[in-house]
Structures are given as C-alpha cells and as structure tokens.
Amino acid sequence: MQAELIADTRCATGESPVWVANEQALYWTDIPAGRQWRWQAANGALSHRDAPEALACMAPTEDGTAWVAGMASGVFLLQPQDDGRLSDKRLATAPHARNGMRFNDGRCDRQGRFWAGTMLMDMAAAASVGVLYRYTTDAGLLAQLDGFITPNGLAFSPDGQTMYLSDSHPSVQAIWAFDYDTETGTPHNRRLFVDMKPLAGRPDGAAVDADGCYWICGNDAGLVHRFTPEGRLDRSLAVPVKKPAMCAFGGTNLDTLFVTSIRPDGVDLSDQPLAGGVFALRPGTQGLPEPTFRV
C-alpha cells in the first residue's frame, strides 16, 4: 500500500491530526513551532495559524468555533484570528514537577472530556514525572495517572469503555488498556495491552477504527501498526519516513488514515527527505468521528 504525501510541511514534531468533517479539512500541530496547520481535501490548500507557545495536542469545541489545547504550560482555549494567529485564553495551569515540561499527546473521550499527558522534554533524562490529566470546565484540570516518561497513544474504544495509553520512551515501550467509567471519566483496571519492545518501532500516537482495532505509529520504524482489541498485531503499513508520530482517520467516508511525522534536527535526512510531512493511507477500514470538547 503506497503512502501519499499530502503536505510537505517539514514539521519538527507533527502531531495531533484531527479531521473536521464539516470543513472536509485535516488539522494538525507542529509542537515546538506552536503552529496549527490546516489542509483542505477539496483542493489541497494549506494554511496555518500560530499559538504563543508549544502546541502539543488539541480538540475542537462542540460549536466548532475554537480549540481546547494542551500546550507548554497548561490547557488553553484557542480561537482563530484573521491575522494568522490563534488567540489564547488560559483555562488551567499545569503544575509541572520540573522545569522543561510540556503537554504531549491528548484528545477528548467519547463524552467530550479533554485528556492530555505531560512529559519532560529532555527524554535522555528518562524522568518518570509525566502525568495524565483530565480537563473539564466544571472540575478543571485533575491528575488521573502518573509515573510516565513519555505518555502517548491515548485513544478510546468505539463504546468509550476502554481507554488506551502508551509510554513511548525507549526504556518502556508499552501500551496499556484500562476499563473506563464513562459516567465519571475514570480509568481503572490497568493491564498490559501490548509490549512493543519485541516489535518494530516505539509506540507513539494512535487512533481507533470502527472495528475497535487500535492503530499506533511505530516511531523509528516507519510503520503504523494495527492491533485487534485482543492485542494481536493484525497488520503494519509503511510510510516513507522513520518517525511517524500520530495517525487519525478522515476523508468523506472516514476511510483515509492520515499520518503526521517528525523531522529530527541535526540528522542526515537524505534517506527520508519527506520527514516532517503528512501522509495519507487507504487501510481498507473506516474510522470514527473525533469527539469534540463539550463545554
């Protein structure tokens, strides 16, 4: 299956792809640039808006006028401006354990609560200070799980009753599943879903399809893996870069798998000139609409 390049944006860290159906457009972020990108399926037009700090993960609000986002210092409400900026309103400050931390992977659960994890940007330190937070307008920002180095791969099953989470640090490379109480927004009964150490690539960003299978980027291996709900590796699809970062379903029928990627600094990229681009795959299965943030 051939991966199609849709945007040669050369993102340092392309993350958080989100398909917005009523616009027929894909949005994603370049984390360190604090940039939100937009690609229109009808004509391939690219545009972007800039936020005031690193923009890690985001979800559209239910009215479609703004985005809730996990950034460097906290959770923000971002609204598009005509001058190419994203105006920002701080919703909550993250009580980071150390300097040099930021939010990383995140999304909404099926009920519209925003979830996002934090990490120390110096991955070489291997510091397990990362925290998974839940944000709602009524309760604010609440820590739910801790002890992670690089929390990633957050996703929810079609019925919302299973939550998936990974730690992509080389020393961990594990994906867990949790039972998820949809009424209270609480994960429990943590168990190992997949040990990625014997497999190709470190577990990065993820998506769930309509069959309940879990797709996750194999960072460093140029692959996107599909696991059944039982944790069995079903297939692996290739992209022409070493560091795919996160995937999301989109397109008119939600049958296209979009994949963002990382363009590492100070590395010979002659064998992967498209690093940092966004790719489209036709995996032969459909995804689910991305939940919006409910105020």
C-alpha positions in Angstrom: 0.0 0.0 0.0 1.5 3.3 -1.1 1.5 6.2 1.2 0.6 9.5 -0.4 2.3 12.7 0.7 -0.4 15.4 1.2 1.6 18.1 2.9 5.4 18.6 2.8 5.3 20.9 5.9 8.6 19.7 7.3 7.2 19.8 10.9 9.8 19.4 13.6 7.2 17.4 15.5 4.0 16.9 13.6 1.3 15.8 16.0 -2.4 15.7 16.9 -4.1 15.3 13.5 -7.8 15.9 13.6 -10.3 15.6 10.8 -13.1 18.2 10.8 -15.9 16.7 8.7 -18.0 19.9 8.1 -14.9 21.6 6.6 -13.5 18.4 4.9 -10.2 19.5 6.3 -7.4 18.0 8.3 -5.8 20.0 11.1 -2.5 19.1 13.0 0.2 20.7 15.0 3.9 21.3 14.8 4.6 21.2 18.6 7.8 23.3 19.0 6.7 25.9 16.4 3.4 26.4 18.3 1.7 26.1 14.9 -1.7 24.7 13.8 -1.8 23.5 10.2 -4.9 23.0 8.0 -5.2 21.1 4.8 -8.3 21.2 2.7 -9.2 17.9 0.9 -11.0 19.6 -2.0 -8.0 21.5 -3.4 -5.0 20.6 -1.2 -4.8 24.2 0.1 -2.5 24.6 3.1 -2.7 27.3 5.7 -1.6 27.8 9.3 -2.1 29.8 12.5 0.4 30.3 15.3 -0.1 30.0 19.0 2.1 31.8 21.7 3.8 28.6 22.9 4.4 25.0 22.1 1.2 23.4 20.9 1.1 19.7 21.6 -2.5 18.4 21.3 -5.9 19.8 20.5 -9.6 19.1 20.1 -12.3 21.2 18.5 -15.0 22.6 20.7 -18.5 21.2 20.1 -19.7 24.5 18.5 -16.7 24.4 16.1 -15.5 28.0 16.8 -12.4 27.2 18.9 -10.0 24.6 20.1 -9.1 23.3 23.5 -5.4 22.6 23.6 -2.6 21.2 25.7 0.4 23.5 25.3 3.6 24.0 27.2 2.3 25.5 30.4 -1.3 24.4 30.6 -4.6 23.9 28.9 -5.8 26.8 26.7 -8.8 27.8 24.6 -7.6 28.9 21.1 -9.7 30.9 18.7 -8.7 31.6 15.1 -7.9 35.2 14.2 -7.9 36.9 10.8 -4.3 37.9 11.2 -3.0 34.3 11.2 -2.8 33.9 15.0 -4.6 31.8 17.5 -5.8 34.0 20.4 -5.3 32.2 23.6 -7.3 32.0 26.9 -5.7 30.1 29.7 -8.1 27.5 31.1 -5.7 25.8 33.6 -2.1 25.9 34.5 -0.3 22.5 34.7 1.5 22.0 38.0 4.7 20.6 36.3 7.0 18.8 38.6 10.1 20.2 36.9 11.1 23.0 34.5 11.3 22.0 30.9 8.0 20.1 30.8 5.1 20.4 28.4 2.0 18.6 27.4 2.3 15.9 24.7 -0.4 13.5 23.4 -4.1 14.2 24.1 -7.7 14.1 22.9 -11.2 14.0 24.1 -13.0 10.9 25.3 -16.3 9.9 23.7 -18.2 12.1 26.3 -16.2 15.2 25.4 -13.8 15.4 28.3 -10.3 16.6 27.3 -7.4 14.3 28.3 -3.7 15.0 27.9 -0.4 13.9 29.3 2.8 15.8 30.2 6.4 14.9 29.8 9.9 16.3 30.4 11.3 17.4 27.1 14.7 16.1 27.9 13.9 12.4 27.1 17.5 11.4 27.8 16.8 12.1 31.5 14.3 9.3 31.5 12.4 11.0 34.3 9.1 9.4 35.2 7.4 12.8 36.0 4.8 12.7 33.3 1.1 12.9 34.4 -2.1 12.2 32.6 -4.7 14.9 33.2 -8.4 15.2 32.6 -9.8 18.7 32.0 -13.5 19.7 32.1 -15.0 23.2 32.5 -16.8 22.2 35.7 -14.0 20.4 37.6 -10.9 22.0 36.0 -7.6 20.1 35.5 -7.3 17.0 37.5 -4.4 14.5 37.6 -5.6 10.9 37.0 -2.5 8.8 36.4 1.3 9.5 36.9 4.7 7.9 36.7 5.1 8.2 32.9 8.2 9.3 31.0 6.6 10.0 27.6 2.8 9.4 27.7 1.4 8.8 24.3 -1.1 6.7 22.3 -4.2 7.9 24.1 -7.3 6.5 22.5 -10.8 5.2 23.3 -12.7 2.2 22.1 -15.8 2.8 20.0 -18.1 2.3 23.0 -15.8 4.5 25.1 -15.5 1.8 27.8 -11.8 1.1 27.1 -9.0 3.6 27.3 -5.6 3.0 25.7 -2.4 4.7 26.7 1.3 4.1 25.9 4.7 5.3 27.1 6.9 5.7 24.1 10.2 6.1 25.9 12.8 3.5 24.8 13.0 2.1 28.3 9.3 1.4 28.5 7.7 0.9 25.0 4.4 -0.4 26.5 0.7 0.1 25.7 -1.9 -0.4 28.4 -5.6 -0.8 28.4 -7.9 0.4 31.1 -11.6 -0.1 31.9 -13.1 3.4 31.5 -16.1 4.6 33.5 -17.9 6.7 31.0 -20.1 8.3 33.7 -17.3 9.6 35.9 -14.5 9.7 33.3 -12.3 7.5 35.4 -9.9 4.8 34.2 -9.2 1.7 36.3 -8.1 -2.0 36.0 -4.8 -1.1 34.2 -3.3 -4.0 32.3 -0.6 -4.5 29.6 -2.2 -4.4 26.2 0.9 -4.7 24.0 4.6 -5.0 24.8 6.2 -3.1 21.9 9.8 -3.9 22.7 9.9 -7.0 20.5 8.2 -5.2 17.7 9.4 -2.6 15.2 9.2 1.0 16.4 8.4 2.7 19.6 4.6 3.3 20.4 3.6 6.9 19.6 0.3 8.5 18.7 -2.8 6.4 18.0 -6.3 6.1 16.7 -9.1 3.5 16.9 -11.2 2.3 14.0 -14.8 1.4 13.7 -14.0 -2.3 14.3 -12.4 -1.4 17.6 -8.9 -2.0 16.4 -6.1 0.2 17.7 -3.7 1.9 15.2 -0.4 3.2 16.6 2.6 4.8 14.9 5.8 2.8 15.2 8.3 5.6 15.7 11.8 5.0 14.4 10.5 2.1 12.2 8.4 4.0 9.6 5.4 1.9 10.3 1.8 2.2 11.5 0.6 -1.0 13.4 -2.9 -2.2 13.8 -3.8 -4.3 16.9 -7.1 -6.1 17.4 -9.0 -5.5 20.7 -7.3 -8.6 22.0 -3.8 -7.1 21.5 -2.9 -9.2 18.4 -0.8 -7.5 15.7 -3.1 -7.5 12.7 -1.0 -5.6 10.1 1.7 -3.0 9.6 1.6 -0.2 7.0 4.7 1.7 5.8 5.3 5.4 5.4 8.4 6.8 3.7 9.8 8.4 6.9 11.4 6.9 10.0 9.4 8.8 12.6 5.6 8.7 12.1 4.1 10.5 15.1 0.3 10.2 15.2 -2.5 8.9 13.0 -6.1 9.9 12.5 -9.0 8.7 10.3 -10.6 11.2 7.9 -11.9 11.8 4.5 -15.5 11.8 3.3 -16.1 8.2 4.4 -13.5 8.2 7.3 -11.6 5.6 5.3 -8.3 7.5 5.0 -5.6 7.2 7.6 -3.6 10.4 7.9 -0.2 10.2 9.5 1.9 13.1 10.8 5.7 12.8 11.3 8.8 14.2 12.9 11.7 15.9 11.1 14.6 15.4 13.6 17.2 18.2 13.8 20.9 17.6 13.1 20.3 14.3 11.3 21.2 13.2 7.8 17.8 13.1 6.0 19.0 12.1 2.6 17.2 8.8 3.0 14.0 10.4 4.2 13.6 13.8 2.6 9.9 13.9 3.4 10.4 13.7 7.1 8.0 16.1 8.9 5.4 15.7 6.2 1.8 14.4 6.4 0.8 11.2 4.6 -2.5 9.5 3.6 -3.0 5.7 3.6 -6.0 3.7 2.4 -6.1 0.9 5.0 -9.4 -0.7 3.9 -11.2 0.1 7.1 -13.2 3.1 8.5 -12.5 5.2 11.5 -14.8 7.1 13.9 -15.6 10.8 14.1 -13.2 12.6 16.5 -15.1 13.6 19.7 -15.4 17.3 20.3 -14.8 19.2 23.6 -18.0 19.8 25.5 -18.3 23.0 27.5 
